[in-house]
Amino acid sequence: MGNDCIAAGFLTFLAGETLLLAGNAAGLEASVPSYVGGISLWAAALVMVSAPKTFSLWMRLTALVAAVLFVISACMILWGAPLLPTSAPLPAAGYPFLVLTFVGWIWTLLRAER
Protein backbone atom coordinates (compact mmCIF):
# COMPACT_ATOMS: atom_id res chain seq x y z
CA MET A 1 0.00 0.00 0.00
CA GLY A 2 3.03 2.28 0.00
CA ASN A 3 3.06 2.90 3.74
CA ASP A 4 6.76 2.19 4.19
CA CYS A 5 7.23 4.81 6.91
CA ILE A 6 4.38 3.33 8.95
CA ALA A 7 5.72 -0.19 8.48
CA ALA A 8 9.18 0.95 9.57
CA GLY A 9 7.57 2.64 12.59
CA PHE A 10 5.90 -0.57 13.68
CA LEU A 11 9.18 -2.46 13.28
CA THR A 12 10.82 0.20 15.44
CA PHE A 13 8.12 -0.43 18.06
CA LEU A 14 9.13 -4.08 17.95
CA ALA A 15 12.77 -3.20 18.61
CA GLY A 16 11.82 -0.85 21.46
CA GLU A 17 9.52 -3.37 23.09
CA THR A 18 12.18 -6.06 22.81
CA LEU A 19 14.65 -3.80 24.57
CA LEU A 20 12.12 -2.98 27.30
CA LEU A 21 11.27 -6.62 27.91
CA ALA A 22 14.93 -7.63 28.01
CA GLY A 23 15.56 -5.16 30.81
CA ASN A 24 12.69 -6.46 32.95
CA ALA A 25 14.70 -9.49 34.03
CA ALA A 26 17.24 -7.22 35.74
CA GLY A 27 14.76 -5.64 38.16
CA LEU A 28 13.30 -2.15 38.37
CA GLU A 29 16.42 -0.09 39.05
CA ALA A 30 18.77 -2.14 36.88
CA SER A 31 16.36 -1.96 33.93
CA VAL A 32 16.66 1.83 33.60
CA PRO A 33 19.30 1.78 30.79
CA SER A 34 17.25 -0.58 28.63
CA TYR A 35 14.14 1.40 29.54
CA VAL A 36 15.71 4.61 28.20
CA GLY A 37 16.60 2.85 24.96
CA GLY A 38 13.13 1.34 24.69
CA ILE A 39 11.18 4.54 25.20
CA SER A 40 13.53 6.34 22.83
CA LEU A 41 12.70 3.79 20.16
CA TRP A 42 9.01 4.11 21.04
CA ALA A 43 9.24 7.88 20.54
CA ALA A 44 10.91 7.42 17.16
CA ALA A 45 8.28 4.84 16.17
CA LEU A 46 5.42 7.12 17.19
CA VAL A 47 6.81 9.90 15.03
CA MET A 48 7.36 7.54 12.08
CA VAL A 49 3.83 6.15 12.26
CA SER A 50 2.31 9.61 12.71
CA ALA A 51 4.26 11.38 9.96
CA PRO A 52 2.08 10.21 7.05
CA LYS A 53 -1.56 11.33 7.01
CA THR A 54 -2.85 7.75 7.12
CA PHE A 55 -4.40 8.02 10.58
CA SER A 56 -6.76 10.68 11.90
CA LEU A 57 -5.34 13.94 13.22
CA TRP A 58 -6.29 13.23 16.84
CA MET A 59 -4.36 9.93 16.75
CA ARG A 60 -1.34 11.61 15.25
CA LEU A 61 -1.44 14.34 17.90
CA THR A 62 -1.73 11.90 20.81
CA ALA A 63 1.19 9.94 19.34
CA LEU A 64 3.30 13.08 19.07
CA VAL A 65 2.48 14.12 22.65
CA ALA A 66 3.49 10.66 23.88
CA ALA A 67 6.69 10.81 21.83
CA VAL A 68 7.64 14.21 23.27
CA LEU A 69 6.97 13.03 26.83
CA PHE A 70 9.06 9.89 26.28
CA VAL A 71 11.94 11.89 24.80
CA ILE A 72 11.84 14.32 27.73
CA SER A 73 11.88 11.37 30.15
CA ALA A 74 14.78 9.72 28.34
CA CYS A 75 16.78 12.96 28.31
CA MET A 76 16.13 13.53 32.00
CA ILE A 77 17.36 10.03 32.83
CA LEU A 78 20.42 10.45 30.64
CA TRP A 79 21.19 13.74 32.40
CA GLY A 80 21.12 12.00 35.76
CA ALA A 81 17.59 12.42 37.08
CA PRO A 82 16.68 9.49 39.35
CA LEU A 83 13.65 8.36 37.35
CA LEU A 84 12.39 4.81 37.28
CA PRO A 85 9.97 3.37 34.70
CA THR A 86 7.21 3.75 37.31
CA SER A 87 8.03 7.34 38.33
CA ALA A 88 5.42 10.08 38.15
CA PRO A 89 4.73 12.52 36.58
CA LEU A 90 7.39 11.54 34.05
CA PRO A 91 7.63 9.04 32.39
CA ALA A 92 4.18 7.91 33.52
CA ALA A 93 2.52 10.89 31.80
CA GLY A 94 3.33 9.46 28.37
CA TYR A 95 1.46 6.20 28.83
CA PRO A 96 -2.13 7.55 28.65
CA PHE A 97 -1.31 9.23 25.33
CA LEU A 98 0.33 6.02 24.09
CA VAL A 99 -2.78 4.03 25.02
CA LEU A 100 -5.08 6.56 23.32
CA THR A 101 -2.96 6.24 20.20
CA PHE A 102 -3.17 2.44 20.33
CA VAL A 103 -6.95 2.61 20.78
CA GLY A 104 -7.17 4.86 17.74
CA TRP A 105 -5.05 2.53 15.64
CA ILE A 106 -7.14 -0.47 16.68
CA TRP A 107 -10.36 1.44 15.98
CA THR A 108 -9.08 2.38 12.53
CA LEU A 109 -8.17 -1.21 11.69
CA LEU A 110 -11.46 -2.64 12.98
CA ARG A 111 -13.46 0.02 11.14
CA ALA A 112 -11.64 -0.81 7.89
CA GLU A 113 -12.80 -4.46 8.08
CA ARG A 114 -16.49 -3.57 7.95
TIMIMI-320894 format. One record per atom (N, C-alpha, C): residue number from 1; atom name; x, y, z. Coordinates in Angstrom, 2 decimals, decimal comma. Example, Ala and Ser with C-alpha at 12.3 -4.5 7.8 and 13.67 -1.06 7.14 Angstrom:
<sites>
   nr  atom       xx       yy       zz
    1     N    13,19    -5,69     7,80
    1    CA    12,30    -4,50     7,80
    1     C    13,20    -3,30     7,80
    2     N    12,85    -2,25     7,08
    2    CA    13,67    -1,06     7,14
    2     C    12,90     0,03     7,87
</sites>
This chain:
<sites>
   nr  atom       xx       yy       zz
    1     N     0,81    -1,20     0,00
    1    CA     0,00     0,00     0,00
    1     C     0,85     1,27     0,00
    2     N     2,17     1,12     0,04
    2    CA     3,03     2,28     0,00
    2     C     3,24     2,98     1,33
    3     N     2,91     2,32     2,41
    3    CA     3,06     2,90     3,74
    3     C     4,36     2,43     4,38
    4     N     5,47     2,67     3,70
    4    CA     6,76     2,19     4,19
    4     C     7,16     2,84     5,51
    5     N     6,87     4,11     5,67
    5    CA     7,23     4,81     6,91
    5     C     6,45     4,24     8,09
    6     N     5,19     3,92     7,88
    6    CA     4,38     3,33     8,95
    6     C     4,88     1,93     9,27
    7     N     5,19     1,15     8,25
    7    CA     5,72    -0,19     8,48
    7     C     7,04    -0,14     9,25
    8     N     7,91     0,79     8,86
    8    CA     9,18     0,95     9,57
    8     C     8,94     1,39    11,01
    9     N     7,91     2,22    11,23
    9    CA     7,57     2,64    12,59
    9     C     7,14     1,47    13,46
   10     N     6,33     0,58    12,90
   10    CA     5,90    -0,57    13,68
   10     C     7,06    -1,53    13,95
   11     N     7,98    -1,65    13,02
   11    CA     9,18    -2,46    13,28
   11     C    10,06    -1,82    14,36
   12     N    10,08    -0,49    14,39
   12    CA    10,82     0,20    15,44
   12     C    10,16    -0,02    16,79
   13     N     8,82    -0,06    16,83
   13    CA     8,12    -0,43    18,06
   13     C     8,56    -1,81    18,54
   14     N     8,69    -2,73    17,61
   14    CA     9,13    -4,08    17,95
   14     C    10,50    -4,06    18,60
   15     N    11,42    -3,29    18,03
   15    CA    12,77    -3,20    18,61
   15     C    12,72    -2,56    20,00
   16     N    11,93    -1,50    20,16
   16    CA    11,82    -0,85    21,46
   16     C    11,21    -1,75    22,51
   17     N    10,16    -2,46    22,15
   17    CA     9,52    -3,37    23,09
   17     C    10,44    -4,51    23,47
   18     N    11,21    -5,00    22,52
   18    CA    12,18    -6,06    22,81
   18     C    13,21    -5,58    23,83
   19     N    13,68    -4,37    23,65
   19    CA    14,65    -3,80    24,57
   19     C    14,04    -3,60    25,96
   20     N    12,80    -3,15    26,01
   20    CA    12,12    -2,98    27,30
   20     C    11,93    -4,31    28,02
   21     N    11,50    -5,32    27,29
   21    CA    11,27    -6,62    27,91
   21     C    12,58    -7,27    28,35
   22     N    13,64    -7,05    27,63
   22    CA    14,93    -7,63    28,01
   22     C    15,42    -7,05    29,32
   23     N    15,13    -5,79    29,57
   23    CA    15,56    -5,16    30,81
   23     C    14,75    -5,57    32,02
   24     N    13,54    -6,08    31,82
   24    CA    12,69    -6,46    32,95
   24     C    13,31    -7,54    33,83
   25     N    14,10    -8,40    33,26
   25    CA    14,70    -9,49    34,03
   25     C    15,70    -8,97    35,06
   26     N    16,22    -7,77    34,86
   26    CA    17,24    -7,22    35,74
   26     C    16,66    -6,58    36,99
   27     N    15,37    -6,33    37,04
   27    CA    14,76    -5,64    38,16
   27     C    14,52    -4,19    37,81
   28     N    13,77    -3,50    38,67
   28    CA    13,30    -2,15    38,37
   28     C    14,45    -1,16    38,19
   29     N    15,34    -1,07    39,13
   29    CA    16,42    -0,09    39,05
   29     C    17,46    -0,45    37,99
   30     N    17,76    -1,72    37,86
   30    CA    18,77    -2,14    36,88
   30     C    18,24    -2,08    35,45
   31     N    16,94    -1,99    35,29
   31    CA    16,36    -1,96    33,93
   31     C    16,33    -0,56    33,34
   32     N    16,75     0,44    34,08
   32    CA    16,66     1,83    33,60
   32     C    17,41     2,05    32,27
   33     N    18,63     1,55    32,09
   33    CA    19,30     1,78    30,79
   33     C    18,53     1,19    29,60
   34     N    18,02    -0,01    29,75
   34    CA    17,25    -0,58    28,63
   34     C    15,91     0,13    28,49
   35     N    15,38     0,63    29,59
   35    CA    14,14     1,40    29,54
   35     C    14,33     2,68    28,73
   36     N    15,43     3,38    28,95
   36    CA    15,71     4,61    28,20
   36     C    15,81     4,30    26,71
   37     N    16,50     3,24    26,36
   37    CA    16,60     2,85    24,96
   37     C    15,25     2,48    24,38
   38     N    14,45     1,76    25,16
   38    CA    13,13     1,34    24,69
   38     C    12,18     2,48    24,45
   39     N    12,11     3,43    25,40
   39    CA    11,18     4,54    25,20
   39     C    11,68     5,50    24,12
   40     N    13,00     5,54    23,94
   40    CA    13,53     6,34    22,83
   40     C    13,10     5,76    21,49
   41     N    13,17     4,44    21,38
   41    CA    12,70     3,79    20,16
   41     C    11,19     3,94    20,00
   42     N    10,45     3,88    21,11
   42    CA     9,01     4,11    21,04
   42     C     8,72     5,51    20,49
   43     N     9,46     6,51    21,00
   43    CA     9,24     7,88    20,54
   43     C     9,51     7,99    19,04
   44     N    10,60     7,39    18,60
   44    CA    10,91     7,42    17,16
   44     C     9,81     6,72    16,36
   45     N     9,33     5,58    16,86
   45    CA     8,28     4,84    16,17
   45     C     6,99     5,64    16,11
   46     N     6,64     6,32    17,20
   46    CA     5,42     7,12    17,19
   46     C     5,49     8,23    16,16
   47     N     6,64     8,85    16,03
   47    CA     6,81     9,90    15,03
   47     C     6,74     9,31    13,62
   48     N     7,37     8,17    13,41
   48    CA     7,36     7,54    12,08
   48     C     5,96     7,13    11,65
   49     N     5,18     6,59    12,59
   49    CA     3,83     6,15    12,26
   49     C     2,91     7,35    12,06
   50     N     3,19     8,43    12,78
   50    CA     2,31     9,61    12,71
   50     C     2,67    10,58    11,59
   51     N     3,83    10,44    11,01
   51    CA     4,26    11,38     9,96
   51     C     3,32    11,37     8,74
   52     N     3,02    10,21     8,18
   52    CA     2,08    10,21     7,05
   52     C     0,66    10,53     7,54
   53     N    -0,18    10,96     6,65
   53    CA    -1,56    11,33     7,01
   53     C    -2,51    10,15     6,89
   54     N    -2,02     8,95     7,22
   54    CA    -2,85     7,75     7,12
   54     C    -3,89     7,69     8,22
   55     N    -3,49     8,07     9,44
   55    CA    -4,40     8,02    10,58
   55     C    -5,00     9,40    10,82
   56     N    -6,08     9,43    11,59
   56    CA    -6,76    10,68    11,90
   56     C    -5,84    11,64    12,66
   57     N    -6,17    12,91    12,59
   57    CA    -5,34    13,94    13,22
   57     C    -5,24    13,74    14,72
   58     N    -6,34    13,38    15,39
   58    CA    -6,29    13,23    16,84
   58     C    -5,34    12,10    17,24
   59     N    -5,28    11,04    16,45
   59    CA    -4,36     9,93    16,75
   59     C    -2,92    10,38    16,55
   60     N    -2,69    11,13    15,52
   60    CA    -1,34    11,61    15,25
   60     C    -0,88    12,57    16,33
   61     N    -1,80    13,41    16,83
   61    CA    -1,44    14,34    17,90
   61     C    -1,17    13,63    19,22
   62     N    -1,99    12,64    19,57
   62    CA    -1,73    11,90    20,81
   62     C    -0,41    11,14    20,71
   63     N    -0,09    10,63    19,54
   63    CA     1,19     9,94    19,34
   63     C     2,35    10,91    19,50
   64     N     2,22    12,10    18,96
   64    CA     3,30    13,08    19,07
   64     C     3,48    13,57    20,51
   65     N     2,38    13,74    21,24
   65    CA     2,48    14,12    22,65
   65     C     3,20    13,02    23,44
   66     N     2,83    11,78    23,21
   66    CA     3,49    10,66    23,88
   66     C     4,97    10,62    23,52
   67     N     5,29    10,83    22,27
   67    CA     6,69    10,81    21,83
   67     C     7,49    11,91    22,53
   68     N     6,93    13,10    22,61
   68    CA     7,64    14,21    23,27
   68     C     7,85    13,89    24,75
   69     N     6,83    13,37    25,41
   69    CA     6,97    13,03    26,83
   69     C     8,00    11,93    27,05
   70     N     8,05    10,94    26,15
   70    CA     9,06     9,89    26,28
   70     C    10,46    10,41    26,03
   71     N    10,62    11,31    25,07
   71    CA    11,94    11,89    24,80
   71     C    12,39    12,74    25,99
   72     N    11,49    13,52    26,55
   72    CA    11,84    14,32    27,73
   72     C    12,27    13,40    28,87
   73     N    11,53    12,33    29,09
   73    CA    11,88    11,37    30,15
   73     C    13,25    10,75    29,90
   74     N    13,49    10,34    28,67
   74    CA    14,78     9,72    28,34
   74     C    15,92    10,71    28,55
   75     N    15,73    11,94    28,12
   75    CA    16,78    12,96    28,31
   75     C    17,03    13,24    29,78
   76     N    15,96    13,30    30,56
   76    CA    16,13    13,53    32,00
   76     C    16,93    12,41    32,65
   77     N    16,63    11,18    32,27
   77    CA    17,36    10,03    32,83
   77     C    18,81    10,08    32,40
   78     N    19,05    10,38    31,13
   78    CA    20,42    10,45    30,64
   78     C    21,21    11,57    31,30
   79     N    20,53    12,64    31,72
   79    CA    21,19    13,74    32,40
   79     C    21,30    13,53    33,90
   80     N    20,89    12,35    34,37
   80    CA    21,12    12,00    35,76
   80     C    19,94    12,08    36,71
   81     N    18,76    12,37    36,21
   81    CA    17,59    12,42    37,08
   81     C    17,27    11,00    37,55
   82     N    16,95    10,84    38,83
   82    CA    16,68     9,49    39,35
   82     C    15,26     9,02    39,04
   83     N    14,98     8,82    37,78
   83    CA    13,65     8,36    37,35
   83     C    13,66     6,87    37,12
   84     N    12,61     6,23    37,55
   84    CA    12,39     4,81    37,28
   84     C    11,25     4,70    36,26
   85     N    11,08     3,54    35,65
   85    CA     9,97     3,37    34,70
   85     C     8,60     3,64    35,32
   86     N     8,49     3,54    36,64
   86    CA     7,21     3,75    37,31
   86     C     7,08     5,13    37,93
   87     N     8,05     6,01    37,71
   87    CA     8,03     7,34    38,33
   87     C     6,92     8,20    37,75
   88     N     6,44     9,13    38,59
   88    CA     5,42    10,08    38,15
   88     C     5,92    11,48    38,45
   89     N     5,62    12,51    37,74
   89    CA     4,73    12,52    36,58
   89     C     5,39    12,02    35,31
   90     N     6,71    12,10    35,22
   90    CA     7,39    11,54    34,05
   90     C     8,12    10,29    34,48
   91     N     8,14     9,28    33,74
   91    CA     7,63     9,04    32,39
   91     C     6,19     8,57    32,33
   92     N     5,54     8,45    33,49
   92    CA     4,18     7,91    33,52
   92     C     3,19     8,74    32,72
   93     N     3,45    10,03    32,53
   93    CA     2,52    10,89    31,80
   93     C     2,40    10,51    30,33
   94     N     3,39     9,84    29,77
   94    CA     3,33     9,46    28,37
   94     C     2,43     8,27    28,07
   95     N     2,22     7,42    29,07
   95    CA     1,46     6,20    28,83
   95     C    -0,01     6,42    28,46
   96     N    -0,74     7,35    29,09
   96    CA    -2,13     7,55    28,65
   96     C    -2,23     7,99    27,18
   97     N    -1,30     8,80    26,73
   97    CA    -1,31     9,23    25,33
   97     C    -0,94     8,07    24,41
   98     N    -0,02     7,21    24,86
   98    CA     0,33     6,02    24,09
   98     C    -0,88     5,10    23,95
   99     N    -1,60     4,91    25,05
   99    CA    -2,78     4,03    25,02
   99     C    -3,87     4,62    24,13
  100     N    -4,09     5,93    24,21
  100    CA    -5,08     6,56    23,32
  100     C    -4,71     6,37    21,85
  101     N    -3,43     6,46    21,57
  101    CA    -2,96     6,24    20,20
  101     C    -3,22     4,80    19,78
  102     N    -2,91     3,85    20,64
  102    CA    -3,17     2,44    20,33
  102     C    -4,65     2,19    20,10
  103     N    -5,50     2,77    20,94
  103    CA    -6,95     2,61    20,78
  103     C    -7,38     3,16    19,43
  104     N    -6,84     4,29    19,04
  104    CA    -7,17     4,86    17,74
  104     C    -6,73     3,98    16,59
  105     N    -5,53     3,43    16,70
  105    CA    -5,05     2,53    15,64
  105     C    -5,94     1,29    15,54
  106     N    -6,29     0,72    16,67
  106    CA    -7,14    -0,47    16,68
  106     C    -8,51    -0,13    16,09
  107     N    -9,06     1,01    16,50
  107    CA   -10,36     1,44    15,98
  107     C   -10,31     1,61    14,47
  108     N    -9,23     2,18    13,98
  108    CA    -9,08     2,38    12,53
  108     C    -9,03     1,04    11,80
  109     N    -8,28     0,10    12,34
  109    CA    -8,17    -1,21    11,69
  109     C    -9,49    -1,98    11,75
  110     N   -10,19    -1,93    12,87
  110    CA   -11,46    -2,64    12,98
  110     C   -12,52    -2,00    12,10
  111     N   -12,50    -0,69    11,98
  111    CA   -13,46     0,02    11,14
  111     C   -13,24    -0,32     9,67
  112     N   -11,97    -0,52     9,29
  112    CA   -11,64    -0,81     7,89
  112     C   -12,16    -2,19     7,46
  113     N   -12,34    -3,11     8,42
  113    CA   -12,80    -4,46     8,08
  113     C   -14,28    -4,52     7,78
  114     N   -15,02    -3,53     8,17
  114    CA   -16,49    -3,57     7,95
  114     C   -16,87    -3,31     6,54
</sites>
